[in-house]
Amino acid sequence: MSTSDGSRLADALVDLFAPLGAIRHRRFFGGRGIVCGEVQFAMIIDGVPYLRVDAELAAQMQEHGAQPFVYGTRRRNVEVYSYYSIPEVVLDDEDVVAAWARRSLAVARQRWKAPRAQQKARR
C-alpha cells in the first residue's frame, strides 16, 4: 500500500477496514477522515495515515516507529497524541493494521460516547 495518494490510500483502508462495519472516507482538513458510522477513527493527512489511539495502542504502534500527528502554527509545532501514524513498513501487514484499526475504532467510540453521556446527565 502506498501513501503517495490520499484518496487511493483512503479507498484501500476502507476496503481493509470493511469487516469493522460501514466504513467510508470523507474530506477532513485537507485530507481524508475514515469513519465507521458516525465515528471517525482514522485520518490521512499529507498522504500519511493516522489512527486514533489510547496509551496502550500508542505504545504498540511506537514499537514499530509510529509518531504522533504534528501540525505547525505560526509560533510552534503542535503534537496531537490522540492520533499516531501507521508506519509505512507496517502498511503491508494487513493483519497488524486491521488489529490496530479494530482497537482504534473501540477507542474512538468510547471517546465519542463520553461527551454524549455527559450531555444526557445534565438534562
NUTIBA-97971 format. One record per residue: residue number from 1; chain; x, y, z of N, C-alpha, C in turn. Coordinates in nm, 4 decimals. Each point is the difference from the previous one (the first is absolute). Example, Ala and Ser with C-alpha at 12.3 -4.5 7.8 and 13.67 -1.06 7.14 Angstrom:
2
nr: 1, kette: A, n_east: 1.3190, n_north: -0.5690, n_up: 0.7800, ca_east: -0.0890, ca_north: 0.1190, ca_up: 0.0000, c_east: 0.0900, c_north: 0.1200, c_up: 0.0000
nr: 2, kette: A, n_east: -0.0350, n_north: 0.1050, n_up: -0.0720, ca_east: 0.0820, ca_north: 0.1190, ca_up: 0.0060, c_east: -0.0770, c_north: 0.1090, c_up: 0.0730
//
This chain:
123
nr: 1, kette: A, n_east: 0.0845, n_north: -0.1185, n_up: 0.0000, ca_east: -0.0845, ca_north: 0.1185, ca_up: 0.0000, c_east: 0.0882, c_north: 0.1236, c_up: 0.0000
nr: 2, kette: A, n_east: -0.0231, n_north: 0.0898, n_up: -0.0879, ca_east: 0.0800, ca_north: 0.1221, ca_up: -0.0091, c_east: -0.0709, c_north: 0.1139, c_up: 0.0701
nr: 3, kette: A, n_east: 0.0795, n_north: 0.0892, n_up: 0.0582, ca_east: -0.0578, ca_north: 0.1171, ca_up: 0.0648, c_east: 0.0075, c_north: 0.1227, c_up: -0.0880
nr: 4, kette: A, n_east: 0.0315, n_north: -0.0170, n_up: -0.1289, ca_east: 0.0208, ca_north: 0.1152, ca_up: -0.0877, c_east: -0.1282, c_north: 0.0739, c_up: -0.0348
nr: 5, kette: A, n_east: -0.1125, n_north: -0.0686, n_up: -0.0111, ca_east: -0.1245, ca_north: 0.0651, ca_up: -0.0380, c_east: -0.1046, c_north: -0.0234, c_up: 0.1088
nr: 6, kette: A, n_east: -0.0439, n_north: 0.1071, n_up: 0.0666, ca_east: -0.0929, ca_north: -0.0112, ca_up: 0.1124, c_east: -0.1316, c_north: -0.0665, c_up: -0.0336
nr: 7, kette: A, n_east: -0.0563, n_north: 0.0296, n_up: -0.1167, ca_east: -0.1283, ca_north: -0.0577, ca_up: -0.0360, c_east: 0.0118, c_north: -0.1495, c_up: -0.0291
nr: 8, kette: A, n_east: 0.1047, n_north: -0.0397, n_up: -0.0727, ca_east: 0.0204, ca_north: -0.1430, ca_up: -0.0268, c_east: 0.0297, c_north: -0.0750, c_up: 0.1285
nr: 9, kette: A, n_east: 0.0794, n_north: 0.0598, n_up: 0.0864, ca_east: 0.0296, ca_north: -0.0618, ca_up: 0.1286, c_east: -0.1272, c_north: -0.0113, c_up: 0.0828
nr: 10, kette: A, n_east: -0.0833, n_north: 0.1040, n_up: -0.0013, ca_east: -0.1272, ca_north: -0.0041, ca_up: 0.0730, c_east: -0.0881, c_north: -0.1131, c_up: -0.0518
nr: 11, kette: A, n_east: -0.0078, n_north: -0.0157, n_up: -0.1318, ca_east: -0.0780, ca_north: -0.1103, ca_up: -0.0581, c_east: 0.0539, c_north: -0.1353, c_up: 0.0467
nr: 12, kette: A, n_east: 0.1324, n_north: -0.0140, n_up: 0.0014, ca_east: 0.0620, ca_north: -0.1259, ca_up: 0.0421, c_east: -0.0278, c_north: -0.0279, c_up: 0.1475
nr: 13, kette: A, n_east: 0.0055, n_north: 0.1042, n_up: 0.0833, ca_east: -0.0276, ca_north: -0.0196, ca_up: 0.1428, c_east: -0.1469, c_north: -0.0325, c_up: 0.0235
nr: 14, kette: A, n_east: -0.0890, n_north: 0.0623, n_up: -0.0755, ca_east: -0.1429, ca_north: -0.0318, ca_up: 0.0113, c_east: -0.0215, c_north: -0.1481, c_up: -0.0305
nr: 15, kette: A, n_east: 0.0637, n_north: -0.0493, n_up: -0.1041, ca_east: -0.0115, ca_north: -0.1426, ca_up: -0.0341, c_east: 0.0567, c_north: -0.0876, c_up: 0.1113
nr: 16, kette: A, n_east: 0.1166, n_north: 0.0369, n_up: 0.0517, ca_east: 0.0644, ca_north: -0.0783, ca_up: 0.1053, c_east: -0.0831, c_north: -0.0010, c_up: 0.1280
nr: 17, kette: A, n_east: -0.0609, n_north: 0.1147, n_up: 0.0313, ca_east: -0.0749, ca_north: 0.0127, ca_up: 0.1248, c_east: -0.1464, c_north: -0.0425, c_up: -0.0140
nr: 18, kette: A, n_east: -0.0428, n_north: -0.0401, n_up: -0.1183, ca_east: -0.1405, ca_north: -0.0363, ca_up: -0.0242, c_east: -0.0577, c_north: -0.0988, c_up: 0.1014
nr: 19, kette: A, n_east: 0.0759, n_north: -0.0997, n_up: 0.0489, ca_east: -0.0576, ca_north: -0.0909, ca_up: 0.0994, c_east: -0.0417, c_north: 0.0689, c_up: 0.1310
nr: 20, kette: A, n_east: 0.0456, n_north: 0.1237, n_up: 0.0231, ca_east: -0.0348, ca_north: 0.0720, ca_up: 0.1228, c_east: -0.1404, c_north: 0.0595, c_up: -0.0039
nr: 21, kette: A, n_east: -0.0584, n_north: 0.0118, n_up: -0.1184, ca_east: -0.1333, ca_north: 0.0593, ca_up: -0.0112, c_east: -0.0116, c_north: 0.0859, c_up: -0.1243
nr: 22, kette: A, n_east: -0.0887, n_north: 0.0974, n_up: 0.0066, ca_east: -0.0269, ca_north: 0.0899, ca_up: -0.1129, c_east: 0.1093, c_north: 0.1059, c_up: -0.0071
nr: 23, kette: A, n_east: 0.1104, n_north: -0.0335, n_up: -0.0650, ca_east: 0.1162, ca_north: 0.0883, ca_up: -0.0088, c_east: -0.0090, c_north: 0.0836, c_up: -0.1268
nr: 24, kette: A, n_east: 0.0339, n_north: 0.1287, n_up: 0.0136, ca_east: 0.0063, ca_north: 0.0892, ca_up: -0.1152, c_east: 0.1030, c_north: 0.1081, c_up: 0.0298
nr: 25, kette: A, n_east: 0.0342, n_north: 0.0770, n_up: -0.1011, ca_east: 0.0896, ca_north: 0.1138, ca_up: 0.0247, c_east: -0.0660, c_north: 0.1271, c_up: -0.0496
nr: 26, kette: A, n_east: 0.0436, n_north: 0.1098, n_up: 0.0585, ca_east: -0.0548, ca_north: 0.1313, ca_up: -0.0349, c_east: 0.1104, c_north: 0.1045, c_up: 0.0141
nr: 27, kette: A, n_east: -0.0249, n_north: 0.1161, n_up: -0.0551, ca_east: 0.0963, ca_north: 0.1094, ca_up: 0.0110, c_east: 0.0179, c_north: 0.0374, c_up: 0.1465
nr: 28, kette: A, n_east: 0.1244, n_north: 0.0316, n_up: 0.0348, ca_east: 0.0298, ca_north: 0.0354, ca_up: 0.1386, c_east: 0.1261, c_north: 0.0855, c_up: 0.0027
nr: 29, kette: A, n_east: -0.0125, n_north: 0.1289, n_up: 0.0257, ca_east: 0.1128, ca_north: 0.0921, ca_up: 0.0127, c_east: 0.1073, c_north: -0.0194, c_up: -0.1061
nr: 30, kette: A, n_east: -0.0386, n_north: 0.0007, n_up: -0.1250, ca_east: 0.0961, ca_north: -0.0141, ca_up: -0.1077, c_east: 0.0481, c_north: -0.1427, c_up: -0.0213
nr: 31, kette: A, n_east: -0.0571, n_north: -0.0932, n_up: 0.0714, ca_east: 0.0351, ca_north: -0.1411, ca_up: -0.0153, c_east: -0.1271, c_north: -0.0823, c_up: -0.0087
nr: 32, kette: A, n_east: 0.0040, n_north: -0.1196, n_up: 0.0534, ca_east: -0.1146, ca_north: -0.0913, ca_up: 0.0000, c_east: -0.0197, c_north: -0.0523, c_up: 0.1411
nr: 33, kette: A, n_east: -0.1244, n_north: -0.0032, n_up: 0.0449, ca_east: -0.0347, ca_north: -0.0632, ca_up: 0.1264, c_east: -0.0602, c_north: -0.1358, c_up: -0.0282
nr: 34, kette: A, n_east: 0.0365, n_north: -0.1005, n_up: 0.0777, ca_east: -0.0558, ca_north: -0.1347, ca_up: -0.0141, c_east: -0.0986, c_north: -0.0184, c_up: 0.1141
nr: 35, kette: A, n_east: -0.1256, n_north: -0.0300, n_up: -0.0344, ca_east: -0.1051, ca_north: -0.0097, ca_up: 0.1005, c_east: -0.0720, c_north: -0.1345, c_up: -0.0090
nr: 36, kette: A, n_east: -0.0517, n_north: -0.0398, n_up: 0.1147, ca_east: -0.0858, ca_north: -0.1175, ca_up: 0.0090, c_east: -0.1289, c_north: 0.0496, c_up: 0.0637
nr: 37, kette: A, n_east: -0.1072, n_north: -0.0010, n_up: -0.0773, ca_east: -0.1227, ca_north: 0.0621, ca_up: 0.0489, c_east: 0.0226, c_north: 0.1491, c_up: 0.0124
nr: 38, kette: A, n_east: -0.0113, n_north: 0.0518, n_up: 0.1203, ca_east: 0.0230, ca_north: 0.1427, ca_up: 0.0250, c_east: 0.1358, c_north: 0.0288, c_up: 0.0630
nr: 39, kette: A, n_east: 0.0767, n_north: -0.1031, n_up: 0.0279, ca_east: 0.1221, ca_north: 0.0145, ca_up: 0.0788, c_east: 0.1240, c_north: -0.0013, c_up: -0.0885
nr: 40, kette: A, n_east: 0.0758, n_north: 0.1102, n_up: 0.0054, ca_east: 0.1276, ca_north: 0.0038, ca_up: -0.0716, c_east: 0.1058, c_north: -0.0637, c_up: 0.0889
nr: 41, kette: A, n_east: 0.0740, n_north: -0.0964, n_up: -0.0565, ca_east: 0.1051, ca_north: -0.0654, ca_up: 0.0766, c_east: 0.1353, c_north: 0.0038, c_up: -0.0700
nr: 42, kette: A, n_east: 0.0025, n_north: 0.0523, n_up: -0.1208, ca_east: 0.1260, ca_north: 0.0097, ca_up: -0.0735, c_east: -0.0062, c_north: 0.1218, c_up: -0.0916
nr: 43, kette: A, n_east: 0.1173, n_north: 0.0423, n_up: -0.0442, ca_east: 0.0066, ca_north: 0.1109, ca_up: -0.0943, c_east: 0.1247, c_north: -0.0149, c_up: -0.0842
nr: 44, kette: A, n_east: -0.0011, n_north: 0.0652, n_up: -0.1136, ca_east: 0.1158, ca_north: 0.0050, ca_up: -0.0880, c_east: 0.0266, c_north: 0.1471, c_up: -0.0264
nr: 45, kette: A, n_east: 0.1156, n_north: 0.0462, n_up: 0.0411, ca_east: 0.0406, ca_north: 0.1388, ca_up: -0.0209, c_east: 0.1347, c_north: -0.0028, c_up: -0.0704
nr: 46, kette: A, n_east: 0.0113, n_north: 0.0725, n_up: -0.1101, ca_east: 0.1238, ca_north: 0.0054, ca_up: -0.0787, c_east: 0.0497, c_north: -0.1404, c_up: -0.0358
nr: 47, kette: A, n_east: -0.0931, n_north: -0.0899, n_up: -0.0311, ca_east: 0.0359, ca_north: -0.1351, ca_up: -0.0420, c_east: 0.0421, c_north: -0.0932, c_up: 0.1114
nr: 48, kette: A, n_east: -0.0108, n_north: 0.0448, n_up: 0.1254, ca_east: 0.0384, ca_north: -0.0830, ca_up: 0.1143, c_east: -0.1258, c_north: -0.0434, c_up: 0.0738
nr: 49, kette: A, n_east: -0.0184, n_north: -0.1316, n_up: 0.0188, ca_east: -0.1168, ca_north: -0.0478, ca_up: 0.0745, c_east: 0.0261, c_north: 0.0033, c_up: 0.1506
nr: 50, kette: A, n_east: -0.1021, n_north: 0.0395, n_up: 0.0750, ca_east: 0.0064, ca_north: 0.0067, ca_up: 0.1463, c_east: -0.1192, c_north: -0.0738, c_up: 0.0580
nr: 51, kette: A, n_east: 0.0191, n_north: -0.0597, n_up: 0.1178, ca_east: -0.1086, ca_north: -0.0641, ca_up: 0.0734, c_east: -0.0196, c_north: 0.0689, c_up: 0.1339
nr: 52, kette: A, n_east: -0.1245, n_north: 0.0053, n_up: 0.0444, ca_east: -0.0325, ca_north: 0.0507, ca_up: 0.1338, c_east: 0.0532, c_north: -0.1010, c_up: 0.1004
nr: 53, kette: A, n_east: 0.0653, n_north: 0.0449, n_up: 0.1068, ca_east: 0.0647, ca_north: -0.0917, ca_up: 0.0934, c_east: -0.0319, c_north: 0.0334, c_up: 0.1452
nr: 54, kette: A, n_east: 0.0211, n_north: -0.1006, n_up: 0.0841, ca_east: 0.0109, ca_north: 0.0208, ca_up: 0.1434, c_east: 0.1461, c_north: -0.0302, c_up: 0.0336
nr: 55, kette: A, n_east: 0.0359, n_north: 0.0046, n_up: 0.1272, ca_east: 0.1404, ca_north: -0.0202, ca_up: 0.0379, c_east: 0.0511, c_north: -0.1377, c_up: -0.0418
nr: 56, kette: A, n_east: -0.0814, n_north: -0.1024, n_up: 0.0153, ca_east: 0.0416, ca_north: -0.1361, ca_up: -0.0328, c_east: 0.0270, c_north: -0.0166, c_up: -0.1500
nr: 57, kette: A, n_east: -0.0929, n_north: 0.0468, n_up: -0.0824, ca_east: 0.0189, ca_north: -0.0114, ca_up: -0.1449, c_east: 0.1160, c_north: 0.0874, c_up: -0.0466
nr: 58, kette: A, n_east: 0.0132, n_north: 0.1190, n_up: 0.0568, ca_east: 0.1119, ca_north: 0.0870, ca_up: -0.0371, c_east: 0.1331, c_north: -0.0696, c_up: 0.0269
nr: 59, kette: A, n_east: 0.0119, n_north: -0.0660, n_up: 0.1147, ca_east: 0.1243, ca_north: -0.0701, ca_up: 0.0342, c_east: 0.0276, c_north: -0.1125, c_up: -0.0996
nr: 60, kette: A, n_east: -0.1028, n_north: -0.0765, n_up: -0.0363, ca_east: 0.0180, ca_north: -0.1071, ca_up: -0.0983, c_east: 0.0477, c_north: 0.0559, c_up: -0.1335
nr: 61, kette: A, n_east: -0.0618, n_north: 0.1085, n_up: -0.0418, ca_east: 0.0350, ca_north: 0.0592, ca_up: -0.1284, c_east: 0.1395, c_north: 0.0613, c_up: 0.0019
nr: 62, kette: A, n_east: 0.0370, n_north: 0.0619, n_up: 0.1125, ca_east: 0.1329, ca_north: 0.0605, ca_up: 0.0113, c_east: 0.1105, c_north: -0.1043, c_up: -0.0144
nr: 63, kette: A, n_east: -0.0262, n_north: -0.1228, n_up: 0.0433, ca_east: 0.0987, ca_north: -0.1069, ca_up: -0.0145, c_east: 0.0348, c_north: -0.0250, c_up: -0.1468
nr: 64, kette: A, n_east: -0.0899, n_north: 0.0396, n_up: -0.0889, ca_east: 0.0211, ca_north: -0.0178, ca_up: -0.1443, c_east: 0.0369, c_north: 0.1309, c_up: -0.0688
nr: 65, kette: A, n_east: 0.0234, n_north: 0.1057, n_up: 0.0782, ca_east: 0.0439, ca_north: 0.1269, ca_up: -0.0575, c_east: -0.1079, c_north: 0.1052, c_up: -0.0184
nr: 66, kette: A, n_east: -0.1199, n_north: -0.0228, n_up: 0.0527, ca_east: -0.1086, ca_north: 0.0980, ca_up: -0.0131, c_east: 0.0342, c_north: 0.1291, c_up: 0.0730
nr: 67, kette: A, n_east: -0.0503, n_north: 0.1090, n_up: -0.0540, ca_east: 0.0201, ca_north: 0.1328, ca_up: 0.0577, c_east: -0.1352, c_north: 0.0684, c_up: 0.0200
nr: 68, kette: A, n_east: -0.0098, n_north: 0.0892, n_up: 0.0990, ca_east: -0.1260, ca_north: 0.0735, ca_up: 0.0152, c_east: -0.0212, c_north: 0.0960, c_up: -0.1172
nr: 69, kette: A, n_east: -0.1252, n_north: 0.0334, n_up: -0.0246, ca_east: -0.0332, ca_north: 0.0984, ca_up: -0.1027, c_east: 0.0550, c_north: 0.1344, c_up: 0.0445
nr: 70, kette: A, n_east: 0.0629, n_north: 0.0716, n_up: -0.0919, ca_east: 0.0587, ca_north: 0.1311, ca_up: 0.0286, c_east: -0.0463, c_north: 0.0982, c_up: -0.1064
nr: 71, kette: A, n_east: -0.0424, n_north: 0.1180, n_up: 0.0448, ca_east: -0.0303, ca_north: 0.1066, ca_up: -0.0949, c_east: 0.0668, c_north: 0.1279, c_up: 0.0478
nr: 72, kette: A, n_east: 0.0298, n_north: 0.0869, n_up: -0.0929, ca_east: 0.0703, ca_north: 0.1231, ca_up: 0.0331, c_east: -0.0930, c_north: 0.1191, c_up: 0.0087
nr: 73, kette: A, n_east: 0.0291, n_north: 0.0862, n_up: 0.0949, ca_east: -0.0660, ca_north: 0.1296, ca_up: 0.0091, c_east: 0.1070, c_north: 0.1049, c_up: -0.0281
nr: 74, kette: A, n_east: -0.0363, n_north: 0.1240, n_up: 0.0039, ca_east: 0.0997, ca_north: 0.1053, ca_up: -0.0244, c_east: 0.1085, c_north: 0.0000, c_up: 0.1068
nr: 75, kette: A, n_east: -0.0338, n_north: -0.0420, n_up: 0.1195, ca_east: 0.0944, ca_north: 0.0088, ca_up: 0.1114, c_east: 0.0723, c_north: -0.1300, c_up: 0.0325
nr: 76, kette: A, n_east: -0.0659, n_north: -0.1146, n_up: -0.0284, ca_east: 0.0624, ca_north: -0.1257, ca_up: 0.0414, c_east: -0.0677, c_north: -0.1190, c_up: -0.0684
nr: 77, kette: A, n_east: 0.0566, n_north: -0.1160, n_up: 0.0186, ca_east: -0.0622, ca_north: -0.1248, ca_up: -0.0430, c_east: -0.0808, c_north: -0.0559, c_up: 0.1159
nr: 78, kette: A, n_east: -0.1167, n_north: -0.0519, n_up: -0.0312, ca_east: -0.0886, ca_north: -0.0571, ca_up: 0.1005, c_east: -0.0083, c_north: -0.1503, c_up: -0.0229
nr: 79, kette: A, n_east: 0.0307, n_north: -0.0779, n_up: 0.1031, ca_east: -0.0103, ca_north: -0.1447, ca_up: -0.0086, c_east: -0.1348, c_north: -0.0431, c_up: 0.0555
nr: 80, kette: A, n_east: -0.0701, n_north: -0.0832, n_up: -0.0751, ca_east: -0.1322, ca_north: -0.0492, ca_up: 0.0389, c_east: 0.0160, c_north: -0.1475, c_up: 0.0347
nr: 81, kette: A, n_east: 0.0001, n_north: -0.0303, n_up: 0.1280, ca_east: 0.0288, ca_north: -0.1351, ca_up: 0.0462, c_east: -0.1203, c_north: -0.0931, c_up: -0.0067
nr: 82, kette: A, n_east: -0.1127, n_north: 0.0465, n_up: -0.0500, ca_east: -0.1157, ca_north: -0.0881, ca_up: -0.0147, c_east: -0.0024, c_north: -0.0680, c_up: -0.1366
nr: 83, kette: A, n_east: 0.0909, n_north: 0.0386, n_up: -0.0902, ca_east: 0.0139, ca_north: -0.0640, ca_up: -0.1307, c_east: 0.1468, c_north: -0.0322, c_up: -0.0253
nr: 84, kette: A, n_east: 0.0268, n_north: -0.1244, n_up: -0.0396, ca_east: 0.1360, ca_north: -0.0431, ca_up: -0.0336, c_east: 0.0041, c_north: -0.0525, c_up: -0.1426
nr: 85, kette: A, n_east: 0.1120, n_north: 0.0242, n_up: -0.0665, ca_east: 0.0178, ca_north: -0.0448, ca_up: -0.1385, c_east: 0.0112, c_north: -0.1519, c_up: -0.0064
nr: 86, kette: A, n_east: -0.0466, n_north: -0.0543, n_up: -0.1107, ca_east: 0.0236, ca_north: -0.1413, ca_up: -0.0290, c_east: 0.1305, c_north: -0.0031, c_up: -0.0791
nr: 87, kette: A, n_east: 0.1063, n_north: -0.0561, n_up: 0.0569, ca_east: 0.1283, ca_north: -0.0003, ca_up: -0.0708, c_east: -0.0113, c_north: -0.0707, c_up: -0.1355
nr: 88, kette: A, n_east: 0.0669, n_north: 0.0533, n_up: -0.0997, ca_east: -0.0080, ca_north: -0.0558, ca_up: -0.1341, c_east: 0.0432, c_north: -0.1464, c_up: -0.0042
nr: 89, kette: A, n_east: 0.0966, n_north: -0.0378, n_up: 0.0838, ca_east: 0.0456, ca_north: -0.1397, ca_up: 0.0006, c_east: -0.1091, c_north: -0.0950, c_up: 0.0490
nr: 90, kette: A, n_east: -0.0978, n_north: 0.0524, n_up: 0.0731, ca_east: -0.1080, ca_north: -0.0841, ca_up: 0.0534, c_east: -0.1204, c_north: -0.0037, c_up: -0.0945
nr: 91, kette: A, n_east: -0.0120, n_north: 0.0963, n_up: -0.0886, ca_east: -0.1166, ca_north: 0.0076, ca_up: -0.0878, c_east: -0.0218, c_north: -0.1269, c_up: -0.0827
nr: 92, kette: A, n_east: 0.1059, n_north: -0.0697, n_up: -0.0317, ca_east: -0.0140, ca_north: -0.1226, ca_up: -0.0786, c_east: -0.0420, c_north: -0.1208, c_up: 0.0831
nr: 93, kette: A, n_east: 0.0039, n_north: 0.0125, n_up: 0.1317, ca_east: -0.0427, ca_north: -0.1089, ca_up: 0.0878, c_east: -0.1459, c_north: 0.0233, c_up: 0.0379
nr: 94, kette: A, n_east: -0.0891, n_north: -0.0496, n_up: -0.0847, ca_east: -0.1428, ca_north: 0.0274, ca_up: 0.0171, c_east: -0.0546, c_north: -0.0493, c_up: 0.1332
nr: 95, kette: A, n_east: 0.0543, n_north: -0.1096, n_up: 0.0527, ca_east: -0.0474, ca_north: -0.0522, ca_up: 0.1285, c_east: 0.0285, c_north: 0.0977, c_up: 0.1137
nr: 96, kette: A, n_east: 0.1201, n_north: 0.0561, n_up: 0.0006, ca_east: 0.0374, ca_north: 0.0962, ca_up: 0.1049, c_east: -0.0838, c_north: 0.1268, c_up: -0.0139
nr: 97, kette: A, n_east: -0.0091, n_north: 0.0529, n_up: -0.1217, ca_east: -0.0763, ca_north: 0.1239, ca_up: -0.0221, c_east: -0.1473, c_north: -0.0206, c_up: 0.0377
nr: 98, kette: A, n_east: -0.0566, n_north: -0.1143, n_up: -0.0362, ca_east: -0.1403, ca_north: -0.0279, ca_up: 0.0335, c_east: -0.0200, c_north: -0.0104, c_up: 0.1514
nr: 99, kette: A, n_east: 0.0935, n_north: -0.0626, n_up: 0.0693, ca_east: -0.0099, ca_north: -0.0102, ca_up: 0.1464, c_east: 0.0100, c_north: 0.1375, c_up: 0.0644
nr: 100, kette: A, n_east: 0.0926, n_north: 0.0812, n_up: -0.0489, ca_east: 0.0122, ca_north: 0.1363, ca_up: 0.0522, c_east: -0.1274, c_north: 0.0795, c_up: -0.0273
nr: 101, kette: A, n_east: -0.0552, n_north: -0.0159, n_up: -0.1187, ca_east: -0.1225, ca_north: 0.0728, ca_up: -0.0365, c_east: -0.1164, c_north: -0.0417, c_up: 0.0894
nr: 102, kette: A, n_east: -0.0099, n_north: -0.1284, n_up: 0.0301, ca_east: -0.1069, ca_north: -0.0488, ca_up: 0.0879, c_east: 0.0101, c_north: 0.0672, c_up: 0.1370
nr: 103, kette: A, n_east: 0.1223, n_north: 0.0049, n_up: 0.0542, ca_east: 0.0222, ca_north: 0.0642, ca_up: 0.1300, c_east: -0.0262, c_north: 0.1506, c_up: -0.0102
nr: 104, kette: A, n_east: 0.0451, n_north: 0.0601, n_up: -0.1085, ca_east: -0.0189, ca_north: 0.1427, ca_up: -0.0219, c_east: -0.1486, c_north: 0.0356, c_up: -0.0039
nr: 105, kette: A, n_east: -0.0779, n_north: -0.0799, n_up: -0.0686, ca_east: -0.1437, ca_north: 0.0244, ca_up: -0.0075, c_east: -0.0640, c_north: -0.0105, c_up: 0.1385
nr: 106, kette: A, n_east: 0.0433, n_north: -0.0975, n_up: 0.0790, ca_east: -0.0525, ca_north: -0.0133, ca_up: 0.1369, c_east: 0.0336, c_north: 0.1235, c_up: 0.0831
nr: 107, kette: A, n_east: 0.1221, n_north: 0.0496, n_up: -0.0129, ca_east: 0.0423, ca_north: 0.1211, ca_up: 0.0720, c_east: -0.0843, c_north: 0.1191, c_up: -0.0446
nr: 108, kette: A, n_east: -0.0159, n_north: 0.0165, n_up: -0.1308, ca_east: -0.0767, ca_north: 0.1130, ca_up: -0.0536, c_east: -0.1459, c_north: -0.0069, c_up: 0.0437
nr: 109, kette: A, n_east: -0.0579, n_north: -0.1197, n_up: -0.0014, ca_east: -0.1396, ca_north: -0.0143, ca_up: 0.0440, c_east: -0.0152, c_north: 0.0361, c_up: 0.1465
nr: 110, kette: A, n_east: 0.0943, n_north: -0.0411, n_up: 0.0808, ca_east: -0.0057, ca_north: 0.0314, ca_up: 0.1435, c_east: 0.0071, c_north: 0.1510, c_up: 0.0221
nr: 111, kette: A, n_east: 0.0885, n_north: 0.0646, n_up: -0.0695, ca_east: 0.0149, ca_north: 0.1458, ca_up: 0.0146, c_east: -0.1182, c_north: 0.0738, c_up: -0.0606
nr: 112, kette: A, n_east: -0.0596, n_north: -0.0568, n_up: -0.1035, ca_east: -0.1153, ca_north: 0.0614, ca_up: -0.0650, c_east: -0.1220, c_north: -0.0077, c_up: 0.0905
nr: 113, kette: A, n_east: -0.0150, n_north: -0.1089, n_up: 0.0726, ca_east: -0.1150, ca_north: -0.0188, ca_up: 0.0879, c_east: 0.0090, c_north: 0.0843, c_up: 0.1266
nr: 114, kette: A, n_east: 0.1186, n_north: 0.0226, n_up: 0.0519, ca_east: 0.0176, ca_north: 0.0689, ca_up: 0.1275, c_east: -0.0659, c_north: 0.1381, c_up: 0.0031
nr: 115, kette: A, n_east: 0.0243, n_north: 0.0891, n_up: -0.0968, ca_east: -0.0645, ca_north: 0.1318, ca_up: 0.0059, c_east: -0.1524, c_north: -0.0091, c_up: -0.0083
nr: 116, kette: A, n_east: -0.0508, n_north: -0.0947, n_up: -0.0761, ca_east: -0.1450, ca_north: -0.0145, ca_up: -0.0127, c_east: -0.0627, c_north: -0.0486, c_up: 0.1304
nr: 117, kette: A, n_east: 0.0689, n_north: -0.0882, n_up: 0.0707, ca_east: -0.0493, ca_north: -0.0471, ca_up: 0.1293, c_east: -0.0016, c_north: 0.1150, c_up: 0.1005
nr: 118, kette: A, n_east: 0.1006, n_north: 0.0867, n_up: -0.0050, ca_east: 0.0048, ca_north: 0.1154, ca_up: 0.0897, c_east: -0.1127, c_north: 0.0975, c_up: -0.0313
nr: 119, kette: A, n_east: -0.0305, n_north: 0.0200, n_up: -0.1293, ca_east: -0.1091, ca_north: 0.0894, ca_up: -0.0382, c_east: -0.1335, c_north: -0.0527, c_up: 0.0516
nr: 120, kette: A, n_east: -0.0229, n_north: -0.1301, n_up: -0.0112, ca_east: -0.1242, ca_north: -0.0593, ca_up: 0.0483, c_east: -0.0115, c_north: 0.0126, c_up: 0.1512
nr: 121, kette: A, n_east: 0.1112, n_north: -0.0134, n_up: 0.0712, ca_east: -0.0008, ca_north: 0.0097, ca_up: 0.1455, c_east: -0.0362, c_north: 0.1414, c_up: 0.0451
nr: 122, kette: A, n_east: 0.0331, n_north: 0.0993, n_up: -0.0773, ca_east: -0.0293, ca_north: 0.1394, ca_up: 0.0365, c_east: -0.1470, c_north: 0.0345, c_up: -0.0180
nr: 123, kette: A, n_east: -0.0710, n_north: -0.0750, n_up: -0.0820, ca_east: -0.1406, ca_north: 0.0315, ca_up: -0.0302, c_east: -0.0891, c_north: -0.0294, c_up: 0.1123
//
